[in-house]
Amino acid sequence: MDNLKELLDSKVLQFNQIDFIADDPIQIPHQFSKLQDIEIMAFWTSMLAWGQRKTIINKCNELVELMGGAPHDFMVNHQEKDRENFLSFKHRTFQATDTLYFLEFFQQYYQQHQSLEMAFAKHLQSTDEHIGPALIGFHEDFFSLPDAPHRTKKHIATPKRKSSCKRLNMFLRWMVRQDKKGVDFGLWKNIKPAQLLMPLDVHVDRVARKLGLLQRKQTDWLSVLELTTALRKFDSTDPVKYDFALFGMGVVGE
């Protein structure tokens, strides 16, 4: 157990470095300094984060361009006709219908609220062991607008569907985790890093199983809880820092 902690801690140090950003979709929100710009692009980037990383980065840069390089200003002030430019935007199964609904949600949300943080944090108690209630509550709020398309629901996961919620967990890691390494933003203060859950992608899943950190056969919500619980034994205040270790080892093929 001590040897495993030592290995994982060394890999966190190796991969949680500023040069990690260059090849990762997290580079998109790192283009911005304003909180709301970071939130919007971190959220949208993480929701589109499947497939090749290079393609994800290109598609997200396309989105930034469509918003005139100022996501928050665009969300609050754009007119209906400005959405026409987005009709040709798509990434894999994310189509124009989904894009238009994201724009609708963000416009309504940011015209009434300062930060996306409260859309998650208001569903979470400081005593909650993990962010599960925040993910469920956010999903329900996100699709509460009268014209919410049913097809768009597949693009935002919820524990209610037993999903691993990989992309949401990654987004929350970006926004909540704080250290001096400069990769994660650590801008949100109402959710504790201890409450975060592991983003479980194919790389993390494979390495976690090889290291004996994950026994459950499926890759689902219960697997995320199992893996995060195992990692809390190594660091109860910041278990998802080990995302860097497991993901990094998976990508470089260790």
Stockholm file with secondary structure:
# STOCKHOLM 1.0

chainA/1-254         MDNLKELLDSKVLQFNQIDFIADDPIQIPHQFSKLQDIEIMAFWTSMLAWGQRKTIINKCNELVELMGGAPHDFMVNHQEKDRENFLSFKHRTFQATDTLYFLEFFQQYYQQHQSLEMAFAKHLQSTDEHIGPALIGFHEDFFSLPDAPHRTKKHIATPKRKSSCKRLNMFLRWMVRQDKKGVDFGLWKNIKPAQLLMPLDVHVDRVARKLGLLQRKQTDWLSVLELTTALRKFDSTDPVKYDFALFGMGVVGE
#=GR chainA/1-254 SS CHHHHHHHHHHHHHHSSGGGGGGSGGGTGGGCCSHHHHHHHHHHHHHTCCSCHHHHHHHHHHHHHHTTTCHHHHHHHCCGGGGGGGGGCCBTTBCHHHHHHHHHHHHHHHTTCSCTHHHHHTTCCTTCSSSHHHHHHHHHHHTCSTTCCGGGGGGSCCGGGTCCCHHHHHHHHHHHCCCSSSSSCCCCCSSCGGGCCCCCCHHHHHHHHHTTSCCCSSCSHHHHHHHHHHHHTTCSSCGGGHHHHHHHHHHHTC
#=GC SS_cons         CHHHHHHHHHHHHHHSSGGGGGGSGGGTGGGCCSHHHHHHHHHHHHHTCCSCHHHHHHHHHHHHHHTTTCHHHHHHHCCGGGGGGGGGCCBTTBCHHHHHHHHHHHHHHHTTCSCTHHHHHTTCCTTCSSSHHHHHHHHHHHTCSTTCCGGGGGGSCCGGGTCCCHHHHHHHHHHHCCCSSSSSCCCCCSSCGGGCCCCCCHHHHHHHHHTTSCCCSSCSHHHHHHHHHHHHTTCSSCGGGHHHHHHHHHHHTC
//
